[in-house]
Amino acid sequence: KQIIQTHYGSVHDENLELIIKQLDSDRLIPRYQRDESGSAETIQRISESFLRDLVARTFGLQYFDHFITSILQTLSTQKKELSVHDLDLLLSYNPGRTVTHIYHPNMETHDSIYMGSKGHTLANLYAMGIRVPPGFVITTEYFRCRRVIECFCQPREDFEQRVLEMVARIELETGRKFGHPANPLLFSVRSGSAVSMPGMMNTFLNVGINEEIVQGLIAQTGEAWFAWDNYRRFIQSWGMSFGIPRDEFNAVMDGYKRKYGRAVKREFLPEEIRDLSRSYREVLEAHSIEFYESPREQLFTAIRLVVESWESDKAKTYRDIMMLSDNWGTAVSIQAMVFGNLDTHSGAGVLFTHDPRTSEDKVEVVGDFTWGNQGEDVVGGLVKTLPIAETQRIREAKETSLEALFPHVYKRLLEISRKLVYENHWAPQELEFTFQGESEEGVFVLQSRNMTPRIKRLYPVFKKSEELQASYLGSGIGVSGGAISGLAAFDLDSLERLRQEQPGKAIILIRSDTVPDDIHEISIADGVLTAKGGATSHAAIVAHRLGKTCVVGLSRMRVRDAEKICVIDGYTVKAGDAISVDGRSGAVYAGTAQIEQVDLSAASDYE
């Protein structure tokens, strides 16, 4: 209004009145002609028409007018639909900070607060020349403002468009097309808070898959088992994000293994794992969980479910235990899939740049890997794993190692470890990796985080004696803590009952394997013993971070959850029975054993 009044109205108002009064109507151009002449009303009408024409012919002014009008209409609508608090939140929202590329990050969001520790680390790894899958990060700016973004159409449409623009960039970088059966691009969608919360929030693999895409993958790779396995994994992650326990899917898997006489899922024929995948779909249907065939719907639903999992019970419990703020929120990392399950020349694993058993500063890679599987199998303790290095293989008496089977992959991982620690002075790291093929070029780092503090000088060990040797039951992999004797518990009920009945006694949680939902049980137990998993399984990582004694991978042990007992080479342990585990050597003993403190820096006998 001020622009029009200053540059048009005040300039022409007086002159227009003088001129119009001196002109007969026949001397006016047709559009200004009126029946009457010289009246005040005529002068006003002609003046308004003249000024409107002048404004209309001014370059850009109408566009500016429409822009201002849209703003006023939007503000008016927002005032009606949003509370004062949400209006404040919306006005502080910066759409340009919601999405950032991993390879070329927005410098305004290039930190662990916006990108989360996972996304920020991936960007730094790429900058060092280390291969990470192409992708992008939805930052904590979206988490902070998601309520108003989701409930108000304009910011929601803007956000979705920004995500799809990033998807288009990844399509160019990979040469694949999201949702295209002939050349499909699949994504992993993972959480990433400023401080790592391993396994506590939802993760989705192979987002963008459906049965049509499966057929496209088969035509493209010739690997039908691989294509159907990807579909199966996505269905399971979808169902678990809606609250279906992993055990329900495991029960279906076990049923198919018995039906076809398969020991491990790699032995399934393509048509068998196809039928297994469709049975997983039936699990969703039994729980009335809708499954989206549209890749776009899958992607945006996965993003929403990952963000919402910040408020899950297990995530809240973990933050309470670790004294982390609920207000930090999570970023979401979205990356092109690299397939460790493509064939038997591919795989995935987790390695430590330093041996957790020692306090040495030199790089000595150890960890677990599996071939023909994806990384979630290693972390979840779902498959039999093999060691990373030959020295580790000898110590653990395993049949082979990554170094022996895939020497080029091992060499590249060792180079990466040395680059991070020696050249860039990073703290000891825990790396999750996938390799597709046997060459160094096929190695990708999926994430890296600081290892938890390692061994202490003074350590509890079992006092050597004939009685100790006589009570020996077997050995798994010692991953955390020292020697501990305690009472066996198999679930939360037995844990809490033993705490009440025998206060002051240590309690050891016994499981076949653990899942993130077990965080509460692990946190209140003093030790953890599992039949499955390796040094990088969920049980091992979480127990180490919480300072619990932990032994995993005691393959001689069979856990019967329904009966609340376990059997180790014929020896039965019931809830409340005494059992002893050594979190350093991995040894497990029946009953209670004597414990002493030793200085491990000078006690090689305890290696």
Salt bridges, closest charged atoms under 4 A:
GLU17 OE2 - LYS21 NZ 3.29
GLU36 OE2 - ARG45 NH1 3.68
GLU41 OE2 - ARG45 NH2 2.44
GLU48 OE1 - ARG52 NH1 3.95
ASP53 OD2 - ARG31 NE 2.91
ASP86 OD1 - ARG147 NH2 2.57
GLU108 OE1 - ARG97 NE 3.13
GLU141 OE2 - ARG144 NH2 2.93
ASP158 OD2 - ARG162 NE 2.81
GLU160 OE1 - ARG296 NH2 3.21
GLU171 OE1 - LYS177 NZ 3.47
GLU173 OE2 - HIS101 NE2 2.84
GLU211 OE1 - ARG278 NH2 2.96
ASP229 OD1 - ARG232 NH2 2.77
ASP229 OD2 - ARG233 NE 2.79
GLU248 OE1 - HIS287 NE2 2.91
GLU272 OE2 - ARG262 NH2 2.84
ASP275 OD1 - ARG274 NE 3.24
GLU293 OE2 - ARG281 NH1 3.26
GLU308 OE2 - ARG304 NH1 3.40
GLU311 OE1 - LYS316 NZ 3.86
ASP326 OD1 - ARG319 NE 2.70
ASP355 OD2 - ARG395 NH2 3.69
GLU376 OE2 - ARG233 NH1 2.85
ASP377 OD2 - ARG233 NH2 2.72
ASP377 OD1 - LYS265 NZ 3.83
GLU390 OE2 - ARG393 NE 3.00
GLU396 OE1 - LYS398 NZ 3.91
GLU399 OE2 - LYS384 NZ 3.33
GLU415 OE1 - ARG412 NH1 3.29
GLU423 OE1 - LYS419 NZ 3.72
GLU430 OE2 - ARG449 NH2 2.87
GLU432 OE2 - ARG190 NH1 3.63
GLU438 OE2 - HIS345 ND1 2.45
GLU440 OE2 - LYS411 NZ 3.63
ASP491 OD2 - LYS564 NZ 3.14
GLU501 OE1 - ARG497 NH1 3.30
ASP517 OD1 - LYS314 NZ 3.40
ASP518 OD1 - ARG511 NH1 2.73
GLU521 OE2 - ARG511 NH2 3.89
ASP526 OD2 - ARG499 NH2 2.91
GLU563 OE1 - ARG560 NH1 3.87
ASP569 OD2 - ARG556 NH1 3.17
ASP577 OD2 - LYS574 NZ 3.64
ASP599 OD2 - ARG457 NH2 2.87
GLU607 OE1 - ARG357 NH2 3.34
GLU607 OE2 - ARG584 NH2 2.84
